[in-house]
């Protein structure tokens, strides 16, 4: 949650096990060492058949993984196989991956994502060196998909900031798929203006799925601001973005990927077994909208008081004493004090 569904022609998903694909640029080339082999060794026992791939540039990691899975099955044996060094450009998507019609797990990272998108097709703004943009594709079969984006948010937040000191910014979750940084608890005074009280956007999550026969491939896209985005920024983004280096001073994109990758995979496997119930309490502890006056785009519930989420992860909205639930993807949530003070800026 939110989920995007796309149709995929049925095909034989049986494919040979392929070798890890990685691109680790040297420091002299202006890129980081991503430790793809180390990530693969850590994650592959949980995700057999996994590949880890890093590109210098890609339009959208989600789109590349979805396109790979969509390729017709009769093209699967066209000669594309494992690559020891993926190219620095993703202009030819067929050269990026291990195989066509691929439904096996893949962690795909773009140092610079040039055409990323978020919910409702909005653009994701990122920059090489300042952003971590990656997608994890894997077959997933939970009994109920509801609340998946909240579970992913919990996994990321707990990995990035297990505990916040009283003087540290607080990493919170904004329903249904954003990570926000709020002022330290000791600074959250009532007299502060809404922008300061409600913090700044740190990252976002986009989950898309493909149905392939009896399987469903989930593609979990993550975008995080590691350091401040370079100027100039659009006027509507100035002062509205947060970065990981505000509370992790030595943060780099590769280090942050290493920090969140395993907890993310573990959380997805817990979600597959137990659903959102395993994450409800942890989400409530980081729910930045709880007890806030909010506005929605739903015609029958234009505004109310957010009262957390229900057992399926839907937003609970108190409207004049009557409780309503709002499912993911139906609303954009903003504080009642102003039309845009808590809207998610298109940054990731």
N, C-alpha and C positions, 0 to 999 in steps of 0.2 A: 504494500500500500504506500504510494499509488502504484498501480500496475498498468502497463500497456500491453495489449494482446495483439498478436499478428498471426496470420495463417501461414502454415508451412506445409508443402506437399509431403505426403507420406513417403518414406524411403527406408532402406535398410541401413540402420545406424551402426552395423557391425564394421569396425575399422581396426586396423592393426594399431598396436601401441606405438606411439611416436616419441621421439627423443625431445627433451626440453629444448625450446628455442629461446635464445636470449640475445640481447644486445647490451653490452656493458661498455660504454664509451670511456675513454681515458680522461684524466683531468686535463691533459694538454689540449684536448679537443673542445674544451669549454663545457663538457657535460660531466655528470657524476658517474661514479661506479654504483650501480643499482643493486648489486648482489643478487642477481636473478637466480644463480645456481643455489645460493644459500636459501633463498625464499622457496625455491622448488623443493629442496631437501626437507624443509620444514613442513610444507603444505601437502606434498604428494602422498604421504601416508594416509592423510585424511581424504584426499581427492585423487584416487588412482587415475592415471592417464593425464594428469595436469600438465599444461605448458605454461611457462612464464615468458612474456614477450614485452620488450620495451622499444618504443619508437621515438625518434627525435621529434617527429611531427605527425599528427594524424587529424583528420577532420573531427571524428567523434569515435571514441573507443566503443561506446554502446553500439553505434551504427555499424562499425566494422564487424563486431562479433555477431550481430543479428544478420548482416548480409552474408557472412560466411555460412551461417546455418541455413540460410534460405537457398543457397546455390543448388541447382537441380542435381539429383543423385546420379544421373548418367554422365555428369561432368566430373565426378569424384576422382576418376582414374586418369585425369588429363596430364599427369606428370608432376603435379605440385606435391612436394613432400616436406620433410623437416628442413628447416633452415638453421644453420649454425649462427649466422649473423643476419638478423632481420635488417632491412634497409632503413636508412634514416628518414625516409619519406613514406607515407602511406598512400601515395597517389595511385598505386596499383594494389588494391586490397588483396587480390589473390596471392600476392607474394608475401603477405604479412604472416599468414598462419600456416599450420601444419598440414591441413587437408581441407578440401571442400566438403560441404554438407556435414560440418563438424559439430557434434553435440557433446564432445568431451570437455571437461573443465579447462578453462583458460583464464589466466590473469594477464590482462593487457593494459600496459601503461603508455601514456603519451607524455613526453616531456613538454610538448606544446600542443594543445588541442585547439584547432583553428575554427571548428564549427560545432562545438558542443551545444547541447540543448537541454533544457529542464522541462518541468511540467508545463503542459499546454503549449509546447513548442517554443518556449521562450529561450533566448540565447544564453549561454553560459560564458561569462568573461573569464579568461585565464591568461597566464603569461609564463613563459619558460623561466624557471628559477623561482618564481613567486607562488606557483600553484602545484598541487598534486592532483592529477586527473587520471583515473584508472577505472576499469570495469572488470568485474569477475563474472564469468559465465559458467553455469553448472546446471545439470539436471536437478530439479527439486520437486518433491512430491508431498508437501504438507497436506493434511486433511482440510485445512482452512488457511487461505492465503492472507486473510485479514490481519492487519497490523504488522506486516512484514517490514515496511519502511521504518516503523517505530522501533522494531527490534534491531534493525541495522543501525539506526541512530544511537540506540543504547550501547551497542557493541563498540561503535566508534568513540562515543563520548567517554565510556569507561576506560578504554585503552589510552586515550589521549590525556585524560585528567581523572584518574581514579579518585582523587580527593583534592579539594580546593582549600588552600589556606585562607584565613579570613581576609588577608590583604590581596589575594589573587583574584583575577577575573574569573567568573563562574561560567563553565561550559554547560549550556542548557539546550533543550530540544524544543523546537517550535513545530507543532503539529501541522502537516503530517510528515514532512521530510527535510527539515532544515536543522542545522546546528548554529547556535547563536552564542555570542560571548556577552555576558552581562557584567556590569560593574561589580567589584568586590562587595560582599554582603554588608560590610561596614559603611560603604559609600552609597548604598541604595536608599537615599533619603527621599521622603515623599515630595519635597519641594523641587526635586530635579525635574527638568523638562522631560516629556515623553521619550524623545530620542535617546537620552542618556539612561533613563530608567529601564528602557527595554533593550538596550544593547545594540549590537551590530552583527551582521551575518558573517559566519565563519565558513560554512560549507553547506552542501546540498547533496541529496540522494535522488536518483532516478532509477526506478525498477521497471524493466520491460520484460515480457515473456513471449515465447514462441511455442506453439503446440506442434509436436512432431510425433504423429502416431499416438502411442500411449504415453509418451514422455512430454514433459514441459521443460523447456530450457529457460532458466531465469538469468537475466543479465542485470547485475547490480552496478550501476554507475555511481561513482563517488567523485566529488570535487571539493577540495579543501584549499583555503588560502593559507599558505605557509609563511610568507612574508608579505608586506604591503604590495599591492599591484602598482606597477610603475605609472607615473603621471604621463600624459594628462588623463584624468578620469572624467566620464560624463558628470555633469553637475549633480544629477540625482543620486550618484553613488558616493560623492564626497562626504566623508565622515560616517558612512554607513557600513563600512566593511571592517571586519576583524581579521587577525592573522594569528597563526599558532605561535609565532615567535614572541607574542606578547606574554605568554606564560610558559613557553618552552624556548628559552633564549637561543639554543643552538639548533633549532629545528631546520632540517633540510627535507626536501621532498623524498629522497630515498630513505632517510631515517624514519620519517613519518609513515611511509609505506611499510617498512619493516615492523613498525610498532603496531599497526592496525591489522595487518593481513591475517595473522593467525587468529586473533580474537574474532575477526569477521567470519572466517570460515567456521570456527567453533560455534558461533552464535547461529549461523544458518543451519547447522546440523541440529542444534537444540530446537530451533524453530520448527524444523521439519518433523521432529518427534513430538514436541509439546505445544507448538503454536504460540500465540502471543501471551498466553497465561504465564509463561516462564519469564516474561519481560515486563509485565504490567507494573509491578512495584518499582522497578528501576526506572521505568519511564516516568512514573508519577513523581519521583524524586527530582527529575530534571525538567518537568513540564513547565515551561515559561509562561504559558497562557492560563494556567489554572487560576481561577477567581479573578481573571481580568475581564473588563468590559470589551467586547469584540464586535466587529461588523462582519457580515458574511454576504456572499452574492446570492444566497438562497432566497427566493422570493417570499417563502412562507416564514423564514426566520432571519430577517435582515440584520438583527443585532440581539445581543444577550450577554449573559455572563458565562464564560467557559468554566465548566466543572469537571475537567479531566476527561478521560476517555473511558469507554465501556469495555467489556470483556473481549470485543473484537477490534478494539483500537479506534472506534469511531468517536468523534468529538461529541461530548455531552454539552448541550447549550441550554442554560436556564433562561427562558423567555417569560418574564412576568410570572415566575413561580411554576411554570410548566416546563418539564424537561423534554428536550428534543435531541435527536442524534443526527449527526451529519457525517456521511461517509466520505472517504478520501476522494479527491478530485472534483468535488462538487462546489467547493468554496475557496475563496481567498480570504484569509483571516487578517483583520486589521483592528487596532484599538479604536474604541468608540470615540476617543478624544480627538482623533484626526484621521483623515482618509488614508494616509500613507505612512504613518510613523512606524508601523511594524510589518508592512508588506515586505516580502522577500525580494531584495534587489536581484537583478539578473546578473550574477557575478560569476557563476561556476558552470 
